[in-house]
Amino acid sequence: MYFVAGFFGFIVVAGLVLALVLGALFSAPAHRGIASDHFDGRRFTNYDGTKAHGGAALFRWMMNREPGQWEEDLREDYGKHPLRHFRDGIRITFVNHSTFLIQVDGINILTDPVWSKRVSPVSWAGPKRMRLPGIRFEDLPPIHVVAISHNHYDHLDIPTMRLLAGGHHPRIVVPLGVKSFLEKEGMANVSEIDWWGEQDLGNGVTLKAVPAQHFSGRGMFDRDATLWCGFVLKTSAGSIYFAGDTGYNARMFQDIAEKAGPIRFALLPIGAYKPEWFMSPIHTSPKEAVKIHLDLSPEKSIATHFGTFPLADDGRDDPVIDLRAALAERGVSDDDFLVMKEGEYQVFE
Protein backbone atom coordinates (compact mmCIF):
# COMPACT_ATOMS: atom_id res chain seq x y z
CA MET A 1 0.00 0.00 0.00
CA TYR A 2 2.76 2.44 1.00
CA PHE A 3 4.71 1.48 -2.13
CA VAL A 4 1.70 2.13 -4.39
CA ALA A 5 0.96 5.48 -2.72
CA GLY A 6 4.60 6.46 -2.94
CA PHE A 7 4.78 5.45 -6.60
CA PHE A 8 1.75 7.51 -7.57
CA GLY A 9 3.07 10.41 -5.52
CA PHE A 10 6.31 10.20 -7.45
CA ILE A 11 4.40 10.19 -10.76
CA VAL A 12 2.45 13.32 -9.74
CA VAL A 13 5.57 15.16 -8.62
CA ALA A 14 7.47 14.09 -11.75
CA GLY A 15 4.58 15.30 -13.90
CA LEU A 16 4.55 18.68 -12.19
CA VAL A 17 8.31 19.02 -12.55
CA LEU A 18 8.09 18.12 -16.24
CA ALA A 19 5.29 20.66 -16.76
CA LEU A 20 7.35 23.38 -15.07
CA VAL A 21 10.44 22.53 -17.11
CA LEU A 22 8.52 22.56 -20.38
CA GLY A 23 6.68 25.74 -19.34
CA ALA A 24 10.00 27.45 -18.77
CA LEU A 25 11.49 26.01 -21.96
CA PHE A 26 8.67 27.31 -24.17
CA SER A 27 8.47 30.72 -22.49
CA ALA A 28 9.85 33.62 -24.53
CA PRO A 29 12.25 36.28 -23.19
CA ALA A 30 10.56 39.17 -21.43
CA HIS A 31 10.78 42.78 -22.56
CA ARG A 32 12.84 45.10 -20.44
CA GLY A 33 12.37 48.83 -20.90
CA ILE A 34 10.96 52.09 -19.67
CA ALA A 35 7.53 51.98 -18.02
CA SER A 36 4.59 53.54 -19.87
CA ASP A 37 0.81 53.76 -19.64
CA HIS A 38 0.62 50.14 -20.88
CA PHE A 39 3.85 48.70 -19.42
CA ASP A 40 4.75 48.62 -15.72
CA GLY A 41 8.37 47.58 -16.28
CA ARG A 42 7.54 43.86 -16.26
CA ARG A 43 4.12 43.28 -17.82
CA PHE A 44 2.05 44.88 -20.55
CA THR A 45 -1.59 45.80 -20.04
CA ASN A 46 -4.63 46.60 -22.15
CA TYR A 47 -6.32 49.99 -22.47
CA ASP A 48 -8.59 49.70 -19.46
CA GLY A 49 -6.81 46.88 -17.66
CA THR A 50 -8.90 44.13 -19.27
CA LYS A 51 -7.18 40.76 -18.90
CA ALA A 52 -7.52 37.38 -20.55
CA HIS A 53 -9.23 34.80 -18.35
CA GLY A 54 -7.03 32.19 -16.73
CA GLY A 55 -6.85 29.90 -13.75
CA ALA A 56 -10.30 28.91 -12.49
CA ALA A 57 -12.10 30.36 -15.54
CA LEU A 58 -9.88 28.39 -17.91
CA PHE A 59 -10.52 25.20 -15.93
CA ARG A 60 -14.27 25.89 -15.99
CA TRP A 61 -14.22 26.29 -19.77
CA MET A 62 -12.12 23.19 -20.35
CA MET A 63 -14.42 21.09 -18.14
CA ASN A 64 -17.59 22.34 -19.86
CA ARG A 65 -16.56 22.65 -23.48
CA GLU A 66 -19.14 22.34 -26.24
CA PRO A 67 -16.98 22.49 -29.37
CA GLY A 68 -18.67 23.09 -32.68
CA GLN A 69 -18.20 20.96 -35.76
CA TRP A 70 -14.97 20.99 -37.75
CA GLU A 71 -14.28 18.83 -40.79
CA GLU A 72 -10.81 18.53 -42.23
CA ASP A 73 -10.66 19.58 -45.88
CA LEU A 74 -7.13 19.43 -47.25
CA ARG A 75 -7.87 19.41 -50.97
CA GLU A 76 -5.18 21.24 -52.91
CA ASP A 77 -7.47 23.97 -54.15
CA TYR A 78 -4.85 26.70 -54.32
CA GLY A 79 -5.40 30.18 -55.63
CA LYS A 80 -3.63 31.71 -58.61
CA HIS A 81 0.06 32.45 -58.37
CA PRO A 82 0.45 35.93 -56.89
CA LEU A 83 2.14 38.63 -58.96
CA ARG A 84 5.79 39.28 -58.15
CA HIS A 85 5.15 43.01 -57.89
CA PHE A 86 2.07 45.19 -57.82
CA ARG A 87 1.93 48.98 -58.02
CA ASP A 88 -1.49 49.91 -59.43
CA GLY A 89 -3.48 50.18 -56.21
CA ILE A 90 -3.69 47.50 -53.51
CA ARG A 91 -3.81 43.72 -54.01
CA ILE A 92 -4.84 41.74 -50.92
CA THR A 93 -4.69 37.92 -50.95
CA PHE A 94 -6.17 35.83 -48.14
CA VAL A 95 -3.78 32.97 -47.38
CA ASN A 96 -5.40 31.53 -44.24
CA HIS A 97 -6.29 32.40 -40.64
CA SER A 98 -4.60 35.82 -40.08
CA THR A 99 -2.11 35.49 -42.93
CA PHE A 100 -2.54 37.96 -45.80
CA LEU A 101 -0.27 38.89 -48.66
CA ILE A 102 -0.60 42.65 -49.14
CA GLN A 103 0.96 44.03 -52.32
CA VAL A 104 1.12 47.79 -52.68
CA ASP A 105 3.56 50.37 -54.07
CA GLY A 106 5.94 47.59 -55.18
CA ILE A 107 6.23 46.15 -51.64
CA ASN A 108 5.10 42.64 -50.69
CA ILE A 109 3.99 42.34 -47.06
CA LEU A 110 2.93 39.24 -45.10
CA THR A 111 0.89 39.48 -41.92
CA ASP A 112 1.27 36.82 -39.19
CA PRO A 113 2.46 34.12 -41.63
CA VAL A 114 1.56 30.49 -40.80
CA TRP A 115 2.17 27.56 -43.14
CA SER A 116 2.66 24.87 -40.46
CA LYS A 117 0.28 21.94 -39.91
CA ARG A 118 -0.23 22.82 -36.26
CA VAL A 119 -0.06 25.98 -34.15
CA SER A 120 1.55 24.60 -31.03
CA PRO A 121 4.85 24.27 -29.16
CA VAL A 122 5.17 20.76 -30.63
CA SER A 123 4.51 19.35 -34.10
CA TRP A 124 2.53 16.30 -32.90
CA ALA A 125 -0.18 17.94 -30.78
CA GLY A 126 -2.18 21.13 -30.54
CA PRO A 127 -4.64 22.88 -32.88
CA LYS A 128 -4.46 21.19 -36.27
CA ARG A 129 -4.83 22.77 -39.69
CA MET A 130 -8.23 22.04 -41.25
CA ARG A 131 -7.71 23.94 -44.50
CA LEU A 132 -4.58 24.33 -46.59
CA PRO A 133 -3.01 27.75 -47.11
CA GLY A 134 -4.39 29.47 -50.19
CA ILE A 135 -0.89 29.94 -51.62
CA ARG A 136 1.89 27.37 -51.73
CA PHE A 137 4.87 28.68 -49.82
CA GLU A 138 7.10 28.08 -52.82
CA ASP A 139 4.79 30.25 -54.97
CA LEU A 140 5.22 33.35 -52.84
CA PRO A 141 6.67 36.41 -54.54
CA PRO A 142 9.72 38.05 -52.92
CA ILE A 143 8.61 39.03 -49.42
CA HIS A 144 9.98 42.40 -48.35
CA VAL A 145 8.22 42.85 -44.99
CA VAL A 146 6.73 40.51 -42.38
CA ALA A 147 4.49 42.17 -39.78
CA ILE A 148 3.87 40.15 -36.59
CA SER A 149 1.05 41.24 -34.26
CA HIS A 150 2.02 39.17 -31.19
CA ASN A 151 3.79 35.99 -30.16
CA HIS A 152 0.99 33.42 -29.93
CA TYR A 153 1.62 30.25 -31.94
CA ASP A 154 -1.15 30.90 -34.45
CA HIS A 155 0.39 34.30 -35.28
CA LEU A 156 4.12 33.77 -34.79
CA ASP A 157 5.00 30.43 -36.40
CA ILE A 158 8.73 29.77 -36.07
CA PRO A 159 9.03 27.08 -38.80
CA THR A 160 7.42 29.47 -41.29
CA MET A 161 9.58 32.36 -40.09
CA ARG A 162 12.74 30.29 -40.57
CA LEU A 163 11.73 29.56 -44.17
CA LEU A 164 11.01 33.22 -44.82
CA ALA A 165 14.21 34.42 -43.19
CA GLY A 166 16.30 31.87 -45.08
CA GLY A 167 14.72 32.32 -48.50
CA HIS A 168 13.40 35.89 -48.60
CA HIS A 169 15.43 37.82 -45.99
CA PRO A 170 12.53 40.17 -45.21
CA ARG A 171 12.42 43.05 -42.82
CA ILE A 172 10.52 41.78 -39.77
CA VAL A 173 8.47 44.21 -37.67
CA VAL A 174 7.32 43.02 -34.24
CA PRO A 175 5.86 44.49 -31.03
CA LEU A 176 8.12 45.29 -28.08
CA GLY A 177 9.90 42.28 -26.62
CA VAL A 178 9.50 39.90 -29.55
CA LYS A 179 12.78 40.87 -31.23
CA SER A 180 14.98 39.06 -28.70
CA PHE A 181 12.95 35.87 -29.12
CA LEU A 182 13.31 35.92 -32.91
CA GLU A 183 17.00 36.71 -32.70
CA LYS A 184 17.37 33.77 -30.32
CA GLU A 185 15.76 31.67 -33.08
CA GLY A 186 18.31 32.92 -35.61
CA MET A 187 16.31 35.70 -37.29
CA ALA A 188 17.95 38.89 -38.51
CA ASN A 189 16.71 42.31 -39.64
CA VAL A 190 14.11 42.47 -36.85
CA SER A 191 12.82 45.81 -35.58
CA GLU A 192 10.50 46.47 -32.64
CA ILE A 193 7.68 48.95 -32.38
CA ASP A 194 5.48 50.28 -29.60
CA TRP A 195 1.84 51.38 -29.83
CA TRP A 196 1.58 54.47 -32.02
CA GLY A 197 5.16 54.06 -33.21
CA GLU A 198 5.78 54.33 -36.96
CA GLN A 199 8.35 52.85 -39.34
CA ASP A 200 9.18 53.67 -42.93
CA LEU A 201 8.99 50.59 -45.16
CA GLY A 202 10.18 52.38 -48.29
CA ASN A 203 8.45 53.41 -51.52
CA GLY A 204 6.31 55.83 -49.53
CA VAL A 205 4.74 53.08 -47.36
CA THR A 206 4.77 53.45 -43.58
CA LEU A 207 3.67 51.07 -40.84
CA LYS A 208 2.10 52.37 -37.63
CA ALA A 209 1.54 50.05 -34.65
CA VAL A 210 -1.83 50.55 -32.97
CA PRO A 211 -3.29 49.12 -29.76
CA ALA A 212 -5.12 45.81 -29.56
CA GLN A 213 -6.97 44.26 -26.63
CA HIS A 214 -5.31 40.90 -26.17
CA PHE A 215 -2.41 39.24 -24.31
CA SER A 216 0.84 37.44 -25.06
CA GLY A 217 2.77 34.34 -24.05
CA ARG A 218 4.23 31.12 -25.42
CA GLY A 219 4.87 29.24 -22.16
CA MET A 220 3.90 29.20 -18.51
CA PHE A 221 6.10 32.06 -17.36
CA ASP A 222 5.89 34.79 -20.01
CA ARG A 223 2.24 35.91 -19.81
CA ASP A 224 2.02 39.55 -20.99
CA ALA A 225 5.83 39.88 -20.96
CA THR A 226 5.84 41.10 -24.59
CA LEU A 227 3.53 43.51 -26.38
CA TRP A 228 0.62 42.81 -28.77
CA CYS A 229 -0.68 45.21 -31.40
CA GLY A 230 -2.41 45.84 -34.69
CA PHE A 231 -0.93 47.67 -37.69
CA VAL A 232 -1.97 50.44 -40.04
CA LEU A 233 -0.18 50.52 -43.38
CA LYS A 234 -0.22 53.97 -44.97
CA THR A 235 0.15 53.71 -48.74
CA SER A 236 -0.37 55.79 -51.86
CA ALA A 237 -3.72 54.00 -52.32
CA GLY A 238 -5.00 54.54 -48.78
CA SER A 239 -4.53 53.01 -45.34
CA ILE A 240 -4.96 49.33 -44.47
CA TYR A 241 -5.73 48.32 -40.88
CA PHE A 242 -4.73 44.83 -39.75
CA ALA A 243 -6.22 44.16 -36.31
CA GLY A 244 -4.24 41.03 -35.39
CA ASP A 245 -6.03 39.51 -32.38
CA THR A 246 -8.25 41.78 -30.33
CA GLY A 247 -11.27 42.06 -28.12
CA TYR A 248 -13.69 44.95 -28.50
CA ASN A 249 -13.03 48.29 -26.79
CA ALA A 250 -14.97 51.28 -28.10
CA ARG A 251 -12.52 53.89 -26.83
CA MET A 252 -9.57 52.06 -28.33
CA PHE A 253 -11.14 51.95 -31.78
CA GLN A 254 -12.14 55.57 -31.50
CA ASP A 255 -8.49 56.41 -30.82
CA ILE A 256 -7.34 54.28 -33.76
CA ALA A 257 -9.77 56.11 -36.05
CA GLU A 258 -8.59 59.50 -34.78
CA LYS A 259 -4.84 58.85 -34.63
CA ALA A 260 -4.34 56.46 -37.56
CA GLY A 261 -7.32 57.16 -39.84
CA PRO A 262 -8.85 57.48 -42.23
CA ILE A 263 -8.88 53.70 -42.81
CA ARG A 264 -9.68 52.56 -46.33
CA PHE A 265 -9.57 48.79 -45.70
CA ALA A 266 -9.85 46.93 -42.38
CA LEU A 267 -8.81 43.29 -41.83
CA LEU A 268 -10.90 42.22 -38.84
CA PRO A 269 -11.01 38.96 -36.83
CA ILE A 270 -14.31 37.09 -36.57
CA GLY A 271 -13.38 33.68 -35.11
CA ALA A 272 -12.43 31.94 -31.84
CA TYR A 273 -15.19 33.74 -29.91
CA LYS A 274 -17.16 30.93 -28.21
CA PRO A 275 -17.97 30.71 -25.38
CA GLU A 276 -18.26 34.47 -25.32
CA TRP A 277 -18.12 34.71 -21.52
CA PHE A 278 -14.56 33.37 -21.74
CA MET A 279 -13.33 34.68 -25.10
CA SER A 280 -14.80 38.19 -25.29
CA PRO A 281 -11.97 40.02 -23.46
CA ILE A 282 -9.48 38.93 -26.14
CA HIS A 283 -11.39 37.88 -29.28
CA THR A 284 -14.12 39.80 -31.08
CA SER A 285 -17.30 38.00 -32.01
CA PRO A 286 -18.74 38.55 -35.50
CA LYS A 287 -21.19 41.07 -33.97
CA GLU A 288 -18.29 42.99 -32.46
CA ALA A 289 -16.37 42.83 -35.72
CA VAL A 290 -19.30 44.62 -37.34
CA LYS A 291 -19.12 47.20 -34.53
CA ILE A 292 -15.46 47.80 -35.39
CA HIS A 293 -16.40 48.17 -39.06
CA LEU A 294 -18.93 50.84 -38.10
CA ASP A 295 -16.49 52.52 -35.69
CA LEU A 296 -13.74 52.83 -38.29
CA SER A 297 -15.97 53.41 -41.36
CA PRO A 298 -13.61 51.79 -43.88
CA GLU A 299 -14.49 51.47 -47.54
CA LYS A 300 -14.46 47.70 -47.00
CA SER A 301 -13.61 45.23 -44.26
CA ILE A 302 -12.24 41.73 -44.78
CA ALA A 303 -12.73 38.83 -42.36
CA THR A 304 -9.72 37.19 -40.67
CA HIS A 305 -9.02 34.59 -37.97
CA PHE A 306 -11.54 31.92 -38.98
CA GLY A 307 -11.90 28.58 -40.75
CA THR A 308 -8.33 27.24 -40.41
CA PHE A 309 -7.56 26.15 -36.84
CA PRO A 310 -10.08 25.03 -34.15
CA LEU A 311 -9.02 27.35 -31.33
CA ALA A 312 -12.26 27.78 -29.37
CA ASP A 313 -15.77 26.30 -29.30
CA ASP A 314 -17.13 27.91 -32.46
CA GLY A 315 -17.37 25.46 -35.36
CA ARG A 316 -15.70 26.01 -38.70
CA ASP A 317 -18.73 27.69 -40.28
CA ASP A 318 -20.08 29.55 -37.22
CA PRO A 319 -18.08 32.78 -37.67
CA VAL A 320 -19.29 33.35 -41.23
CA ILE A 321 -22.90 32.43 -40.43
CA ASP A 322 -22.94 34.76 -37.42
CA LEU A 323 -21.19 37.52 -39.39
CA ARG A 324 -23.86 37.43 -42.12
CA ALA A 325 -26.57 37.68 -39.47
CA ALA A 326 -24.82 40.57 -37.71
CA LEU A 327 -24.37 42.46 -40.98
CA ALA A 328 -28.05 42.06 -41.83
CA GLU A 329 -29.04 43.20 -38.34
CA ARG A 330 -26.98 46.39 -38.66
CA GLY A 331 -27.96 47.05 -42.27
CA VAL A 332 -24.43 46.52 -43.65
CA SER A 333 -24.04 44.91 -47.07
CA ASP A 334 -22.11 41.65 -47.44
CA ASP A 335 -20.16 43.50 -50.15
CA ASP A 336 -18.87 45.92 -47.53
CA PHE A 337 -17.53 43.16 -45.25
CA LEU A 338 -15.92 40.52 -47.41
CA VAL A 339 -15.36 36.87 -46.55
CA MET A 340 -12.65 35.56 -48.83
CA LYS A 341 -11.72 31.99 -49.66
CA GLU A 342 -8.13 30.85 -49.13
CA GLY A 343 -6.14 31.97 -52.18
CA GLU A 344 -8.72 34.55 -53.24
CA TYR A 345 -7.50 38.09 -53.84
CA GLN A 346 -9.10 41.49 -54.23
CA VAL A 347 -7.65 44.39 -56.19
CA PHE A 348 -8.50 47.93 -55.15
CA GLU A 349 -7.44 50.86 -57.32
PECORQUI-V940848 format. One record per pair of residues at least 6 apart in sequence whose C-alpha atoms are under 8 Angstrom apart, sorted by sequence separation. I is the first residue (numbers start at 1). J is the second residue. D is the distance in Angstrom with one decimal. If there is no record, write none. Layout:
I_J_D, I_J_D
//
This chain:
35_41_4.8, 38_44_5.5, 39_45_6.2, 45_51_7.6, 94_100_4.8, 95_101_7.0, 102_108_5.9, 103_109_6.3, 117_123_7.6, 118_124_7.8, 120_126_5.1, 149_155_7.0, 150_156_6.8, 164_170_7.1, 182_188_7.9, 200_206_4.5, 201_207_6.9, 216_222_7.6, 217_223_4.6, 233_239_5.4, 234_240_6.6, 257_263_7.2, 273_279_5.2, 310_316_7.3, 327_333_6.6, 34_41_6.2, 38_45_4.9, 93_100_5.6, 94_101_6.7, 101_108_6.9, 102_109_5.0, 118_125_7.3, 119_126_6.4, 120_127_6.7, 148_155_6.9, 183_190_7.7, 199_206_5.6, 200_207_6.4, 216_223_5.6, 217_224_6.1, 232_239_6.4, 233_240_5.0, 272_279_7.3, 273_280_6.4, 327_334_6.9, 33_41_6.2, 38_46_6.5, 92_100_6.8, 93_101_5.1, 101_109_5.7, 102_110_6.4, 118_126_6.3, 119_127_5.7, 148_156_6.6, 182_190_7.7, 198_206_6.8, 199_207_5.2, 215_223_7.3, 216_224_4.7, 217_225_7.0, 232_240_5.5, 233_241_6.5, 293_301_6.6, 308_316_7.7, 32_41_6.6, 38_47_7.1, 92_101_5.8, 93_102_6.5, 100_109_8.0, 101_110_4.8, 118_127_5.6, 119_128_6.8, 198_207_5.5, 199_208_6.5, 215_224_5.6, 216_225_6.9, 217_226_7.4, 232_241_4.4, 276_285_7.6, 307_316_5.0, 32_42_6.9, 92_102_4.7, 100_110_5.7, 101_111_6.9, 118_128_4.5, 119_129_8.0, 198_208_4.2, 216_226_6.2, 231_241_5.8, 232_242_6.3, 273_283_5.7, 306_316_7.2, 307_317_6.9, 324_334_7.0, 31_42_7.2, 91_102_5.9, 92_103_6.4, 99_110_6.6, 100_111_5.4, 117_128_6.0, 118_129_5.7, 179_190_6.0, 197_208_5.6, 198_209_6.5, 216_227_6.8, 230_241_7.4, 231_242_5.2, 272_283_6.6, 273_284_6.3, 30_42_7.6, 90_102_7.2, 91_103_5.1, 99_111_5.1, 100_112_7.7, 117_129_5.2, 179_191_6.6, 196_208_6.0, 197_209_5.6, 215_227_7.6, 216_228_6.5, 230_242_5.7, 231_243_6.5, 271_283_7.5, 273_285_5.2, 90_103_5.9, 91_104_6.5, 98_111_6.9, 99_112_5.2, 100_113_7.6, 116_129_7.8, 179_192_6.2, 195_208_7.9, 196_209_5.2, 197_210_7.8, 215_228_6.5, 230_243_4.5, 231_244_7.8, 270_283_7.9, 271_284_7.4, 272_285_7.8, 306_319_6.7, 90_104_4.9, 98_112_6.0, 99_113_4.9, 178_192_7.3, 195_209_5.0, 196_210_5.3, 214_228_6.7, 229_243_7.5, 230_244_5.2, 269_283_7.6, 270_284_6.1, 271_285_6.6, 89_104_6.3, 90_105_7.8, 98_113_7.4, 99_114_6.6, 177_192_7.4, 194_209_6.4, 195_210_4.9, 196_211_7.6, 229_244_6.8, 230_245_7.7, 269_284_6.6, 270_285_5.5, 271_286_7.3, 87_103_7.6, 88_104_7.5, 89_105_7.4, 174_190_7.3, 176_192_5.3, 193_209_6.6, 195_211_5.6, 212_228_6.5, 213_229_8.0, 229_245_7.9, 269_285_8.0, 270_286_4.8, 86_103_5.7, 87_104_5.5, 88_105_7.4, 172_189_6.2, 173_190_6.0, 174_191_6.3, 175_192_5.3, 176_193_5.7, 211_228_7.5, 212_229_4.8, 269_286_7.9, 85_103_7.0, 86_104_5.8, 87_105_4.5, 96_114_7.8, 115_133_6.5, 171_189_5.4, 172_190_4.7, 173_191_5.1, 174_192_5.0, 175_193_5.0, 176_194_5.8, 211_229_5.0, 212_230_5.8, 86_105_6.6, 87_106_5.1, 169_188_8.0, 170_189_7.3, 171_190_6.2, 172_191_6.3, 173_192_5.9, 174_193_6.2, 175_194_6.0, 210_229_5.7, 211_230_6.0, 270_289_6.2, 320_339_7.5, 86_106_5.3, 169_189_7.9, 171_191_7.8, 173_193_7.1, 209_229_6.2, 210_230_5.0, 269_289_6.7, 85_106_5.4, 86_107_7.5, 143_164_7.8, 209_230_5.8, 210_231_5.6, 268_289_6.3, 85_107_7.1, 115_137_7.3, 165_187_6.4, 209_231_4.6, 210_232_7.1, 239_261_7.4, 241_263_6.5, 85_108_7.2, 165_188_7.5, 208_231_5.6, 209_232_6.4, 239_262_7.0, 240_263_6.1, 241_264_8.0, 243_266_7.6, 246_269_7.6, 144_168_7.4, 146_170_6.5, 148_172_7.6, 150_174_7.2, 162_186_7.9, 207_231_6.5, 208_232_5.1, 239_263_5.1, 240_264_6.0, 241_265_6.2, 242_266_6.1, 243_267_6.2, 244_268_7.6, 245_269_6.7, 268_292_8.0, 143_168_5.8, 144_169_7.5, 145_170_5.1, 146_171_6.2, 147_172_6.0, 148_173_6.2, 149_174_6.5, 150_175_6.6, 162_187_7.3, 207_232_5.7, 208_233_6.5, 238_263_7.2, 239_264_5.3, 240_265_4.8, 241_266_4.6, 242_267_4.8, 243_268_5.7, 244_269_7.2, 142_168_6.1, 143_169_7.7, 144_170_4.6, 145_171_4.7, 146_172_4.8, 147_173_4.9, 148_174_5.1, 149_175_6.6, 207_233_4.6, 208_234_7.9, 238_264_5.6, 239_265_6.6, 240_266_5.8, 241_267_6.0, 242_268_6.8, 243_269_7.1, 143_170_5.9, 144_171_6.1, 145_172_5.8, 146_173_6.2, 147_174_6.3, 148_175_7.3, 151_178_6.9, 158_185_7.9, 206_233_5.8, 207_234_6.4, 238_265_8.0, 240_267_7.6, 266_293_7.4, 145_173_7.5, 150_178_7.7, 205_233_6.8, 206_234_5.2, 232_260_6.9, 205_234_5.6, 206_235_6.9, 205_235_4.8, 204_235_6.6, 205_236_7.3, 212_243_7.0, 214_245_6.4, 121_153_7.3, 204_236_7.1, 212_244_7.6, 213_245_7.5, 214_246_5.2, 248_280_7.6, 266_298_6.3, 108_141_7.5, 110_143_7.1, 113_146_7.7, 120_153_5.7, 194_227_7.7, 212_245_7.0, 213_246_4.6, 214_247_6.4, 247_280_6.0, 248_281_7.3, 263_296_6.7, 265_298_5.4, 268_301_6.8, 270_303_6.2, 271_304_7.5, 272_305_7.5, 286_319_6.2, 290_323_7.6, 108_142_6.9, 109_143_6.2, 112_146_7.3, 119_153_5.1, 120_154_7.7, 175_209_7.9, 195_229_6.8, 212_246_5.2, 213_247_5.1, 247_281_5.1, 248_282_7.7, 262_296_7.8, 263_297_7.2, 264_298_4.7, 265_299_5.9, 266_300_6.6, 267_301_5.7, 268_302_6.1, 269_303_5.8, 270_304_6.2, 271_305_5.3, 272_306_7.2, 285_319_7.7, 286_320_7.8, 303_337_7.1, 96_131_7.9, 108_143_5.2, 109_144_6.1, 110_145_6.4, 111_146_5.9, 112_147_6.3, 113_148_8.0, 119_154_5.0, 212_247_7.3, 213_248_7.0, 247_282_4.1, 248_283_7.5, 261_296_7.9, 263_298_5.2, 264_299_5.1, 265_300_5.2, 266_301_4.5, 267_302_4.8, 268_303_5.2, 269_304_4.4, 270_305_6.0, 271_306_4.6, 287_322_7.4, 300_335_7.7, 301_336_6.2, 302_337_5.5, 303_338_6.2, 96_132_7.6, 107_143_7.8, 108_144_5.4, 109_145_4.7, 110_146_4.8, 111_147_5.0, 112_148_5.0, 213_249_7.3, 246_282_5.2, 247_283_4.3, 248_284_5.8, 262_298_7.6, 263_299_7.7, 264_300_6.8, 265_301_5.6, 266_302_6.2, 267_303_6.0, 268_304_5.5, 269_305_4.9, 270_306_6.3, 271_307_7.7, 286_322_6.0, 287_323_6.5, 290_326_6.9, 300_336_4.8, 301_337_4.5, 302_338_4.7, 303_339_5.3, 96_133_5.3, 107_144_6.2, 108_145_6.5, 109_146_5.7, 110_147_6.3, 111_148_6.1, 112_149_6.6, 245_282_7.2, 246_283_5.1, 247_284_4.7, 265_302_7.6, 267_304_6.3, 268_305_7.9, 269_306_7.4, 275_312_7.6, 286_323_4.7, 290_327_6.6, 299_336_7.1, 300_337_5.8, 301_338_6.1, 302_339_6.0, 303_340_7.2, 95_133_5.3, 96_134_6.4, 107_145_7.7, 109_147_7.3, 111_149_7.9, 119_157_7.1, 245_283_6.4, 246_284_6.2, 257_295_7.6, 272_310_7.7, 274_312_5.9, 275_313_6.3, 300_338_7.3, 302_340_7.4, 95_134_4.5, 253_292_7.0, 257_296_5.6, 272_311_5.7, 273_312_6.7, 274_313_5.0, 275_314_7.7, 287_326_5.2, 94_134_6.9, 95_135_6.0, 114_154_6.9, 212_252_7.8, 248_288_6.4, 256_296_8.0, 272_312_4.8, 273_313_7.5, 274_314_5.2, 286_326_6.8, 287_327_7.8, 290_330_8.0, 114_155_6.8, 116_157_7.3, 211_252_7.1, 248_289_8.0, 254_295_6.8, 272_313_7.0, 273_314_6.7, 112_154_8.0, 113_155_6.7, 114_156_7.3, 115_157_7.9, 253_295_6.7, 254_296_7.5, 272_314_6.2, 112_155_4.7, 113_156_7.0, 114_157_5.6, 116_159_6.9, 253_296_7.1, 271_314_7.4, 112_156_6.1, 113_157_6.9, 116_160_6.7, 248_292_7.7, 112_157_7.9, 115_160_5.9, 211_256_7.7, 250_295_7.8, 114_160_6.0, 210_256_6.7, 113_160_6.8, 113_161_7.5, 177_225_7.4, 178_226_6.3, 271_319_5.4, 177_226_4.7, 178_227_7.7, 270_319_5.8, 176_226_5.9, 177_227_6.5, 210_260_7.9, 270_320_7.8, 175_226_7.3, 176_227_5.2, 175_227_5.3, 176_228_7.9, 208_260_7.6, 175_228_6.0, 270_323_7.5, 81_135_7.3, 175_229_6.6, 78_133_7.5, 79_134_5.6, 80_135_7.7, 74_130_6.6, 75_131_7.9, 76_132_7.1, 78_134_5.0, 79_135_6.0, 84_140_8.0, 85_141_7.6, 145_201_7.8, 72_129_7.8, 73_130_5.8, 74_131_5.3, 75_132_7.4, 77_134_7.4, 78_135_5.8, 82_139_7.4, 84_141_4.7, 98_155_7.1, 72_130_4.5, 73_131_5.4, 74_132_5.6, 78_136_7.2, 81_139_6.2, 82_140_6.8, 83_141_6.7, 84_142_6.7, 71_130_6.9, 72_131_6.6, 73_132_7.7, 81_140_7.6, 82_141_6.7, 70_130_7.7, 152_216_6.3, 151_216_6.1, 152_217_6.2, 153_218_7.1, 150_216_6.5, 151_217_6.4, 152_218_6.0, 151_218_6.8, 214_281_7.2, 215_282_7.3, 213_281_7.3, 214_282_4.6, 213_282_5.9, 214_283_7.5, 151_226_7.8, 150_226_7.9, 150_227_6.7, 151_228_7.6, 150_228_4.6, 149_228_5.7, 150_229_6.6, 149_229_5.2, 149_230_5.8, 149_231_7.6, 150_244_7.8, 26_121_7.0, 149_244_5.4, 107_203_7.6, 149_245_7.5, 106_203_7.3, 121_218_7.8, 105_203_6.3, 105_204_7.6, 105_205_7.3, 237_349_7.0, 105_235_7.2, 104_235_7.2, 105_236_7.1, 112_244_7.9, 104_237_7.9, 31_176_6.6, 32_177_7.4, 31_177_4.2, 98_244_7.0, 30_177_6.1, 31_178_7.7, 89_236_7.8, 90_237_6.6, 29_177_7.3, 89_237_5.5, 29_178_7.8, 29_180_6.7, 29_181_6.0, 28_181_6.0, 52_214_7.0, 50_213_7.6, 51_214_7.5, 52_215_6.6, 47_211_7.9, 51_215_7.4, 46_212_7.5, 47_213_7.1, 46_213_5.6, 46_214_7.0, 46_215_8.0, 45_215_7.9, 98_269_7.8, 131_307_7.3, 132_308_7.8, 130_307_7.5, 131_308_5.3, 130_308_5.3, 131_309_8.0, 45_224_7.3, 129_308_5.7, 130_309_6.1, 43_223_7.9, 44_224_5.4, 129_309_5.2, 130_310_7.9, 43_224_5.3, 44_225_6.3, 128_309_5.9, 129_310_8.0, 43_225_4.9, 44_226_6.7, 127_309_5.9, 128_310_7.1, 42_225_6.4, 43_226_7.3, 44_227_6.2, 127_310_6.0, 127_311_6.4, 28_217_7.1, 27_217_6.9, 28_218_6.2, 119_309_8.0, 27_218_5.2, 28_219_7.0, 26_218_6.0, 27_219_3.9, 30_222_6.6, 26_219_4.7, 27_220_6.2, 29_222_7.3, 25_219_7.4, 26_220_7.6, 27_221_5.8, 28_222_6.1, 31_225_6.0, 24_219_6.4, 27_222_5.4, 30_225_4.8, 31_226_5.6, 23_219_4.8, 24_220_6.4, 29_225_7.7, 30_226_6.0, 22_219_7.8, 23_220_4.5, 24_221_6.2, 23_221_6.7, 20_220_7.6, 47_252_7.0, 98_304_5.3, 97_304_5.9, 98_305_5.0, 134_341_7.8, 135_342_7.7, 96_304_8.0, 97_305_4.4, 134_342_4.1, 135_343_5.7, 96_305_7.9, 97_306_5.5, 133_342_6.3, 134_343_3.6, 97_307_6.8, 132_342_7.8, 133_343_7.3, 134_344_7.3, 96_307_7.9, 97_308_5.6, 96_308_6.5, 97_309_7.4, 61_278_7.4, 58_278_7.8, 57_278_7.3, 53_278_6.5, 53_279_7.9, 52_279_7.8, 53_281_7.8, 52_281_5.9, 51_281_6.7, 52_282_6.1, 50_281_6.6, 51_282_7.8, 70_310_7.3, 67_312_7.1, 68_313_5.5, 69_314_7.8, 70_315_5.6, 71_316_7.6, 67_313_4.0, 68_314_5.1, 69_315_4.6, 70_316_5.2, 94_340_6.5, 96_342_5.6, 66_313_6.0, 67_314_6.3, 68_315_3.8, 69_316_6.4, 94_341_6.9, 95_342_5.1, 96_343_8.0, 65_313_6.9, 67_315_6.7, 68_316_7.3, 94_342_5.4, 95_343_5.4, 94_343_5.6, 95_344_7.8, 93_343_6.2, 94_344_5.8, 93_344_5.7, 94_345_6.3, 93_345_4.0, 92_345_5.4, 93_346_6.6, 91_345_6.7, 92_346_5.4, 91_346_5.7, 92_347_6.5, 91_347_4.5, 90_347_5.7, 91_348_6.4, 89_347_7.1, 90_348_5.1, 89_348_5.6, 90_349_6.3, 89_349_4.2, 88_349_6.4, 79_342_7.1, 80_343_6.9, 78_342_7.4, 79_343_4.0, 80_344_7.9, 78_343_5.8, 79_344_6.0
//
